[in-house]
Amino acid sequence: MTASNVPTEVIRPEVADMQAIFSREALPDPYPLYERARQHGQVVDIPEWGAAALFGHEEINAVFRSPAALSGQQLEADVGQTAGAAGEGPLTDIQASEALRLLTPMMLFHNGPSHARLRGLVSAAFTPRVIAEQEELVRELVRDILSREGSREFDLVDKLAIPLPVAVIARMLGLSVGDEDKFRTWTQSVAELLGGMDGSPELIARIDRDAREMRDYFRDLADELRARPQPGLLSALAAAEDEEGRLSSEELLSNAVLLLAAGHETTSNLIGRGVLALHRQEGAWAELVALAEIGNTLADELLRFTSPVQLTGRTLGTPLEIGSHTYPAGTRTMLMLAAANRDARVFADPNRIDLQRKNAAKHLAFASGPHYCLGASLARLETRIVFGELARYPQMRVPEQQLAYRPNITLRGLSKLMVTLR
Ligand code: HEM
């Protein structure tokens, strides 16, 4: 055999397109890659991965709402895969068990009655009234940050987009304000666990250490709060834990961490990328400044456009018809939320921000079905207030700069964005 006729591995175009989506090169702008993959269909079969990738709004929505679609079935594989994504090898047993111990009790990975029980307990302490009461606090925090920065150039991600959601949820939970730097580090570890691309041994060791620290911190705090209840969600959750069989210590810990982490690299990515997108689109910042009222349409349009959670997954527990094909139980569905949010069958001129878009709220940025984002009203409130406050700076500038992205395709966001307010 000569070198020229040695058979080489043939990678089907569908697989090559999916591999491109999950590569580091995709981070600055995965949208053309979603469109390229979508040309194979709104549902693309990848039997090589035992999976189907979904790009269409209708198709993804149908999976979210189907009882056949289960969350958390591949947790073990996903965590190992995430941490080993850079080819550094999978997590060792002990490390994997520490990370998995933290993730397993999160409501996000439960289904049916077990999910309903966990979600019910947390949502009872997370009512619309509680959220509405945060308005003043959020506005005060944003104004304080912006006035501190004044007219100098500053990093919007570091000074506003990251600390704000952490400060808000920490206060809602009743956590100590002085510990915010710790929360920031921990929640970043959880985000990297859920969608990171860096599998270096240093990162894995850090995640493991942070998981232990979180466990100790929340266990001690829950003990204290049970003895001396304080205002805040965590006291309410600790009380729920007290009533036998309702919320175990592990469940309390993990779901408190979920609340702390869920708004961190989601709301913060929306703020950073939302500001950038509004400055990149000709006339959009002026349009924002001129809006009579900054309400949920703006928040929803920015959610649609930026999709802070770019994708998620479900495993089929029973066969399910998606599009024109019935997929067997065990199929992994990759739900490309960011692509659904630019589905031209639903959103006219999908690659443009339209601050008056009538159906902006149809986006799937918060998912749909039983796991619909529990923090959606809080995220909308924070977005409305942040952009309402920024709109008081008509001269705000985003100078030309080399943009840097976090190494995370799932929770996609900028790691830095230099801006000046005037
Ligand atoms: C822009 C901000 C946010 C976005 C885009 C977002 C997006 C999402 C998405 C897509 C899911 C479903 C994931 C899946 O089923 O695979 C979800 C679930 C969840 N989110 Fe959010 N989220 C945001 C902010 C928040 C905030 C601020 C909180 C709370 C403080 C929060 C708490 C949760 C919780 C607890 C769940 C799990 C719900 C369940 O499993 O029943 N999120 N979020």
Boltz pocket constraint, residues with backbone or C-beta under 6 A from the ligand:
constraints:
  - pocket:
      binder: B
      contacts: [[A, 71], [A, 107], [A, 108], [A, 109], [A, 119], [A, 169], [A, 258], [A, 259], [A, 260], [A, 262], [A, 263], [A, 264], [A, 266], [A, 267], [A, 270], [A, 307], [A, 308], [A, 309], [A, 312], [A, 313], [A, 364], [A, 365], [A, 366], [A, 367], [A, 370], [A, 371], [A, 372], [A, 373], [A, 374], [A, 375], [A, 376], [A, 378], [A, 379]]
      max_distance: 6.0
